């Protein structure tokens, strides 16, 4: 048996929206019922984010097999300290936050996002 690990060679982000942490939380909690759980965010390198992939068209799948991943949109905010949950007090709900620092690709992407606000 042969097992091959082949990390992504390139992440192509087609649109990046930098929010304040408060605005990202508001967007992530739209439609969440009181007492409910919002879809999770991911955190790495002081950045909390949500990404949307491209539809799996023939072209997108071909590029994925070549090591390129396409994200249609990355919504993100600075969050220097990791927290495993962000409370939404006005509706008594929560947003889980997944620490993805063990993922090299996501850490590199987060570093690049941070560079955008330094320009």
C-alpha positions as CSV (number, residue, x, y, z in Angstrom):
1,X,0.0,0.0,0.0
2,X,1.2,3.5,-0.9
3,X,0.0,6.6,1.0
4,X,0.9,10.0,-0.4
5,X,0.5,13.3,1.3
6,X,0.4,16.2,-1.2
7,X,-0.3,19.5,0.4
8,X,-1.8,22.4,-1.6
9,X,0.8,24.2,-3.6
10,X,-1.3,27.4,-4.0
11,X,-4.4,28.9,-2.5
12,X,-6.2,31.4,-4.8
13,X,-8.5,33.8,-2.9
14,X,-10.8,35.6,-5.3
15,X,-12.2,38.0,-2.8
16,X,-11.1,39.0,0.7
17,X,-13.2,41.1,3.0
18,X,-11.6,42.4,6.2
19,X,-14.1,43.2,8.9
20,X,-13.9,44.5,12.4
21,X,-14.3,41.5,14.8
22,X,-17.7,42.9,15.9
23,X,-19.0,43.0,12.3
24,X,-17.7,39.5,11.4
25,X,-19.5,38.2,14.5
26,X,-22.7,40.0,13.4
27,X,-22.4,38.5,9.9
28,X,-21.7,35.0,11.2
29,X,-24.7,35.1,13.5
30,X,-27.3,36.2,11.0
31,X,-30.3,33.9,11.2
32,X,-29.1,32.1,14.4
33,X,-32.0,31.4,16.7
34,X,-31.8,32.6,20.3
35,X,-29.8,30.1,22.3
36,X,-28.5,28.5,19.1
37,X,-25.1,27.8,17.6
38,X,-23.8,29.7,14.6
39,X,-21.6,28.1,12.0
40,X,-18.0,27.9,13.2
41,X,-15.2,30.2,12.4
42,X,-11.5,29.2,12.1
43,X,-8.6,30.8,13.8
44,X,-4.8,30.9,13.1
45,X,-2.0,33.4,13.5
46,X,-4.2,36.0,15.2
47,X,-6.9,35.9,12.4
48,X,-10.4,34.5,12.7
49,X,-12.0,33.7,9.3
50,X,-14.6,32.0,7.2
51,X,-14.0,30.7,3.7
52,X,-16.3,29.8,0.9
53,X,-15.0,27.4,-1.8
54,X,-15.8,27.5,-5.5
55,X,-18.4,25.2,-6.9
56,X,-16.7,21.9,-8.0
57,X,-16.8,22.6,-11.8
58,X,-14.6,20.5,-14.1
59,X,-12.0,23.3,-14.2
60,X,-11.9,23.8,-10.4
61,X,-11.5,20.1,-9.8
62,X,-8.8,19.9,-12.5
63,X,-6.9,22.7,-10.7
64,X,-7.4,21.0,-7.3
65,X,-5.8,17.9,-8.7
66,X,-2.9,20.1,-9.8
67,X,-2.5,21.4,-6.2
68,X,-4.4,24.7,-6.5
69,X,-7.4,25.4,-4.3
70,X,-9.8,28.2,-5.1
71,X,-11.7,30.1,-2.5
72,X,-14.5,32.4,-3.7
73,X,-14.5,34.5,-0.6
74,X,-12.6,34.8,2.7
75,X,-14.3,36.9,5.4
76,X,-11.9,37.7,8.2
77,X,-11.0,39.8,11.2
78,X,-8.1,40.3,13.6
79,X,-8.4,38.4,16.8
80,X,-5.0,38.2,18.5
81,X,-6.0,35.7,21.2
82,X,-7.7,32.4,20.5
83,X,-11.0,31.7,22.1
84,X,-12.9,28.5,21.5
85,X,-16.2,30.2,21.5
86,X,-17.5,33.7,20.9
87,X,-20.7,34.5,22.8
88,X,-23.5,36.5,21.1
89,X,-25.0,38.1,24.2
90,X,-28.1,39.8,22.7
91,X,-29.5,36.4,21.5
92,X,-27.7,34.1,24.0
93,X,-26.1,32.2,21.2
94,X,-22.5,31.1,20.5
95,X,-20.0,30.9,17.6
96,X,-17.6,28.0,17.9
97,X,-14.0,28.8,16.9
98,X,-11.8,26.1,15.6
99,X,-8.0,26.5,16.2
100,X,-6.4,25.4,12.9
101,X,-2.8,26.3,13.8
102,X,-1.8,22.7,13.1
103,X,-2.6,23.3,9.4
104,X,0.3,24.8,7.6
105,X,-1.7,26.1,4.6
106,X,-4.2,27.9,6.8
107,X,-1.5,29.4,8.9
108,X,0.3,30.7,5.8
109,X,-3.0,32.1,4.5
110,X,-3.7,33.9,7.8
111,X,-0.2,35.5,7.7
112,X,-1.0,36.8,4.2
113,X,-4.3,38.2,5.3
114,X,-2.6,40.1,8.1
115,X,-0.2,41.6,5.6
116,X,-3.2,43.2,3.8
117,X,-3.9,45.5,6.8
118,X,-0.3,46.5,7.1
119,X,-0.2,48.0,3.6
